[in-house]
Amino acid sequence: MPLPRTRGTALRQRLAELRGPDVPAKALDARALAALAANPGCARRAILDGAGVNKTALASALGSPAAFGQSQFALTRGNAFEAKVKADGGAELLRLVHEKLDRSAEPPDDARVPDLTATGPQGRTARTELELREAAAHPGAWTLLDHPMLALDVAGSPAFLEPDAVVVHPDGGWTVVEIKSFPLLDGSADPAKVGAAARQAAVYVLALEEVAARLGAEPDGPPAPQVRHRVLLVCPRDFSNLPAASAVDIRKQRAVTARQLARLTRIEDIADALPEGTCFSPELPAEELTAAVESVPATYAPECLSACELAFHCRARSRGEGAVTTLGRPVRAELGGLTTVEEVLAAARGEAGDPGDPAVAALRRAAALRAEALEAACR
């Protein structure tokens, strides 16, 4: 007699059907989870990521392949910079943590750097948790975990995450360290890149909070360690290869990411609304695959171009529908209930729209000013 399917088992089976027969799930990583938090209203990305669909292959099958990615030169440069930061047992990295986040503690002159080698992601996750438990049980010293492995429950399945480093402070607190290859120029960096790094670090913080909660729940164990919400961002200083660091408060990004992941764990609601037999396998005929993708509503914005493999497909559809979202979220927010470019132009010409609507009134005023300026220029 077969065992009854639990809710989690049924959901995993449904998501496997959406991927297609014999199509392996693409594991979620911190970058993908951070990108989800950047566009929380997109049901299309939520269901595709939740089901483990390979969006790169899907975009190619739809005829709109993703045209972004990190160059091999940038990867090599980033790896070299990270190695420099972590040289000599992470002495420079720990110095930056002490300087930027914990000056009241003793200098990290003799920190522990445990070996986290293990077989497979589950083994590395267990090894990381063991070392974190050891550090929590013996506070008073600095500990550097180089490329630990963390697990975060996403839609009933574990997503294995690998931060650049986690530092355990002498008071037992945990700090996430993100090492990036973009520069800090005069002490500041590109806000968009810092925001992306903060969202990625927020995913690691959430995973660490789950570990801390498990340690705190152990009988006769130490209290749950504090996962600090200020992370350390380490980048090259100006145009050199020398490391500089900045403390980044990621409480806002953590809250947004937590809400989005909670929404993602309810993707069965999105799946239940799909037509029977919907499948996102890249092996399907183009027309059938396009219909399947279009059955899930998307929330396109120009920012998707740097974060989602399906962005070019969604942009083409959005432009074809004349949606104002192609102009950016700020413009969309200013236009209120006007959702298409044609509606906006009709409102500006006085052919449609409620005159009492502030957006309509502003458009008509702008159209009148433009007409006056053109008339004056033609005199």
C-alpha positions in Angstrom: 0.0 0.0 0.0 1.6 3.3 -1.0 2.2 5.9 1.6 -0.2 8.9 1.5 1.3 12.0 -0.1 1.9 14.9 2.3 1.4 18.5 1.3 5.1 19.0 0.8 5.4 15.8 -1.3 2.4 16.8 -3.4 3.9 20.2 -4.0 7.3 18.8 -5.1 5.5 16.4 -7.4 3.5 19.3 -8.9 6.7 21.4 -9.4 8.4 18.4 -11.0 5.5 18.2 -13.5 5.9 21.9 -14.3 9.6 21.4 -15.1 8.9 18.5 -17.4 9.6 14.8 -17.4 13.1 13.9 -16.4 14.2 17.5 -16.2 16.4 18.0 -13.2 15.7 21.0 -10.9 18.1 23.9 -11.1 19.2 24.7 -7.6 18.4 28.1 -6.2 21.4 30.1 -5.1 21.7 33.4 -3.1 21.8 35.5 -6.3 18.5 34.0 -7.5 16.9 34.5 -4.1 18.1 38.1 -3.9 16.8 38.8 -7.4 13.4 37.5 -6.3 13.4 40.0 -3.5 14.2 42.8 -6.0 10.9 42.1 -7.9 8.5 40.5 -5.3 5.4 41.0 -7.5 6.5 38.8 -10.3 4.5 35.5 -10.2 6.3 34.2 -13.3 9.7 34.3 -11.7 8.4 33.0 -8.4 6.9 29.8 -10.0 9.8 29.2 -12.3 12.4 29.6 -9.6 10.3 27.6 -7.1 10.0 24.8 -9.7 13.7 24.8 -10.4 13.2 25.7 -14.1 16.4 26.5 -15.9 15.5 30.0 -17.1 18.6 30.3 -19.3 17.5 27.3 -21.4 13.9 28.5 -21.3 14.8 31.9 -22.6 16.8 30.3 -25.5 13.9 28.1 -26.4 11.6 31.1 -26.5 13.9 32.9 -28.9 15.0 35.6 -26.4 18.3 34.3 -24.9 19.8 36.1 -21.9 22.6 38.4 -23.0 24.2 39.1 -19.6 26.6 37.4 -17.4 30.0 37.9 -15.7 33.0 37.8 -18.0 35.8 35.3 -17.4 38.2 38.3 -16.8 35.9 39.6 -14.1 35.7 36.2 -12.4 39.5 35.8 -12.5 40.0 39.3 -11.1 37.4 38.7 -8.4 38.9 35.4 -7.4 42.4 36.9 -7.2 41.1 39.8 -5.0 39.3 37.4 -2.7 42.4 35.3 -2.3 44.4 38.5 -1.4 41.8 39.5 1.2 41.8 36.0 2.8 45.6 35.5 2.7 47.5 34.8 5.9 44.6 33.1 7.6 42.3 36.0 6.8 44.3 38.5 8.8 43.4 41.5 6.7 39.7 40.5 6.5 39.5 40.1 10.3 41.2 43.4 10.8 38.6 45.1 8.6 35.8 43.3 10.6 37.3 44.6 13.9 37.8 48.1 12.5 34.4 48.5 11.0 32.1 46.5 13.2 33.6 45.6 16.6 36.3 48.0 17.8 35.4 47.3 21.5 36.6 43.6 21.1 40.2 42.4 21.4 42.1 42.6 18.1 41.9 39.3 16.1 45.5 38.4 16.5 45.0 34.6 16.8 41.7 33.6 15.1 40.5 30.1 14.5 40.1 29.2 10.8 38.6 25.7 10.9 38.6 23.3 7.9 35.1 23.0 6.5 35.9 20.3 3.9 33.3 17.6 3.6 31.6 15.5 1.0 28.7 17.1 -0.9 26.6 20.1 0.1 24.8 18.2 2.9 28.1 17.2 4.4 29.5 20.8 4.1 26.3 22.2 5.7 26.6 19.8 8.6 30.3 20.6 9.0 29.6 24.4 9.0 26.9 24.0 11.6 29.2 21.9 13.8 31.9 24.6 13.7 29.3 27.3 14.5 28.1 25.2 17.4 31.7 24.9 18.6 32.3 28.6 18.4 29.0 29.4 20.2 30.0 27.0 23.0 33.4 28.6 23.5 33.0 32.4 23.2 35.9 34.8 23.7 37.8 34.2 20.5 37.5 35.2 16.8 36.6 32.5 14.3 36.7 32.8 10.5 34.6 30.4 8.4 35.9 30.5 4.8 33.2 29.7 2.3 30.9 27.9 4.7 27.8 26.1 3.4 24.3 27.0 4.6 20.9 25.6 3.9 17.7 27.6 3.6 14.3 26.0 3.2 12.7 27.3 0.0 9.3 26.0 -1.1 9.9 22.8 1.0 13.3 22.1 -0.4 16.8 23.1 0.9 18.7 25.7 -1.1 22.4 25.5 -0.4 24.1 28.8 -0.1 27.8 29.7 0.1 28.8 33.1 1.5 32.3 34.3 1.0 32.9 34.2 4.8 31.2 34.3 8.1 33.0 35.7 11.1 32.2 34.7 14.7 33.0 37.6 17.2 34.4 37.1 20.7 31.0 37.9 22.1 29.5 35.1 20.0 27.8 37.2 17.3 27.9 36.2 13.7 28.7 38.5 10.8 28.3 37.8 7.0 31.2 39.1 4.8 30.6 39.8 1.1 33.7 40.2 -1.1 33.1 42.0 -4.4 35.3 43.1 -7.2 33.7 46.4 -7.9 35.6 49.4 -6.4 35.0 51.7 -3.5 35.7 55.1 -5.0 36.4 57.7 -2.3 34.7 55.5 0.2 31.5 54.8 -1.7 30.4 52.4 -4.5 27.8 52.1 -7.2 24.5 52.2 -5.2 22.9 49.6 -7.5 25.8 47.2 -7.0 25.8 47.8 -3.2 22.0 47.1 -3.2 22.4 43.8 -5.0 25.2 42.8 -2.6 23.0 43.7 0.4 20.1 41.6 -0.9 22.5 38.7 -1.4 23.9 39.1 2.1 20.3 39.2 3.5 19.7 35.7 2.1 22.8 34.5 4.0 21.6 36.2 7.2 18.3 34.5 7.0 20.0 31.1 6.6 22.3 31.9 9.6 19.3 32.8 11.7 17.8 29.4 11.0 21.1 27.8 12.3 21.1 30.1 15.3 17.5 29.1 16.1 18.4 25.4 16.0 21.4 25.9 18.3 19.3 28.0 20.7 16.6 25.3 20.9 19.1 22.5 22.0 18.5 21.4 25.6 21.4 22.4 27.9 23.0 24.2 25.0 24.2 27.9 24.8 21.7 30.6 24.0 20.9 31.4 20.4 23.8 33.4 18.9 23.1 36.9 17.6 23.2 37.1 13.8 24.3 40.7 13.1 22.3 42.8 10.7 25.3 44.9 9.7 27.4 43.0 7.2 30.9 43.8 5.9 31.3 44.6 2.2 34.9 44.3 1.1 35.9 45.8 -2.3 39.1 47.1 -3.9 40.0 50.7 -2.9 39.7 53.1 -5.8 41.5 51.6 -8.8 44.0 49.5 -6.8 43.9 45.9 -5.6 44.0 46.9 -2.0 41.0 46.0 0.1 38.7 48.5 1.6 35.5 47.8 3.6 32.2 49.3 4.4 29.6 48.2 7.0 26.1 47.8 5.4 22.9 47.7 7.3 20.7 45.1 5.6 17.7 45.1 7.9 15.4 46.4 5.1 16.7 43.9 2.6 16.4 41.1 5.1 12.7 42.0 5.8 11.9 42.2 2.1 13.7 38.9 1.3 11.9 37.1 4.2 8.5 38.3 2.9 9.3 37.2 -0.6 10.5 33.7 0.5 7.4 33.3 2.6 5.4 34.1 -0.5 7.6 31.6 -2.5 6.7 28.8 0.0 3.1 29.4 -1.0 3.7 28.9 -4.7 1.2 26.1 -4.7 -1.4 28.9 -5.0 0.2 30.0 -8.3 0.6 26.5 -9.5 -3.1 25.7 -8.8 -4.2 28.6 -10.9 -2.3 27.3 -14.0 -4.1 25.5 -16.8 -4.1 21.7 -16.5 -1.0 20.2 -18.2 1.1 23.4 -18.0 4.8 22.5 -18.5 7.9 24.7 -18.9 10.2 22.1 -20.4 12.5 23.7 -23.1 11.9 20.6 -25.2 8.3 21.6 -26.0 7.3 23.3 -29.3 7.9 27.0 -29.2 4.1 27.9 -29.5 3.2 25.5 -26.6 6.1 26.8 -24.5 5.2 30.4 -25.1 1.6 29.8 -24.1 2.7 28.1 -20.9 5.0 31.0 -19.9 2.3 33.6 -20.8 -0.2 31.8 -18.6 1.7 33.2 -15.6 1.6 37.0 -15.1 4.9 38.8 -15.0 5.8 42.1 -13.5 8.5 43.5 -15.9 10.7 46.4 -15.1 13.9 47.6 -16.7 15.9 46.4 -13.6 15.0 42.8 -14.6 17.5 43.1 -17.5 20.4 42.7 -15.0 18.8 40.1 -12.8 16.5 37.7 -14.8 17.2 35.4 -17.7 13.7 35.9 -19.1 14.0 39.7 -19.1 14.3 40.1 -22.8 11.3 37.9 -23.5 9.2 39.8 -20.9 10.4 43.2 -22.2 9.3 42.3 -25.8 5.9 41.3 -24.5 5.6 44.4 -22.4 6.5 46.6 -25.3 4.1 44.8 -27.6 1.3 45.5 -25.1 2.3 49.1 -24.7 2.7 48.7 -20.9 4.1 51.7 -19.0 6.2 49.3 -16.9 8.7 49.3 -19.7 9.5 53.0 -18.8 10.5 52.0 -15.2 8.9 51.7 -11.8 9.0 55.4 -10.9 7.1 56.4 -14.1 4.6 53.6 -13.5 4.0 54.8 -9.9 3.4 58.3 -11.1 0.7 57.3 -13.6 -1.7 55.7 -11.2 -4.4 53.7 -12.9 -3.0 54.4 -16.4 -1.3 51.1 -17.4 -0.6 51.5 -21.1 1.1 54.2 -23.2 -2.0 54.6 -25.3 -4.1 55.4 -22.2 -1.4 57.9 -21.2 -1.5 59.7 -24.5 -5.3 59.7 -24.7 -5.4 61.2 -21.2 -2.8 63.9 -22.2 -4.9 64.8 -25.3 -8.1 65.1 -23.2 -9.7 62.2 -25.1 -10.0 59.9 -22.0 -9.5 59.8 -18.3 -11.0 61.4 -15.2 -10.1 65.1 -15.0 -10.1 64.8 -11.2 -7.4 62.2 -11.3 -4.1 63.9 -10.3 -2.2 61.8 -12.9 -4.6 62.8 -15.7 -4.5 66.5 -14.6 -0.7 66.5 -14.6 -0.5 64.9 -18.1 -3.0 67.5 -19.5 -1.1 70.3 -17.9 2.2 69.0 -19.3 0.6 68.6 -22.8 -0.6 72.2 -22.6 2.8 73.5 -21.6 4.4 71.5 -24.5 1.9 73.0 -27.0 2.6 76.5 -25.7 6.4 76.0 -26.0 6.1 74.6 -29.6 3.8 77.5 -30.6 6.3 80.0 -29.2 9.2 78.3 -30.9 7.4 78.5 -34.3 6.7 82.3 -34.1 
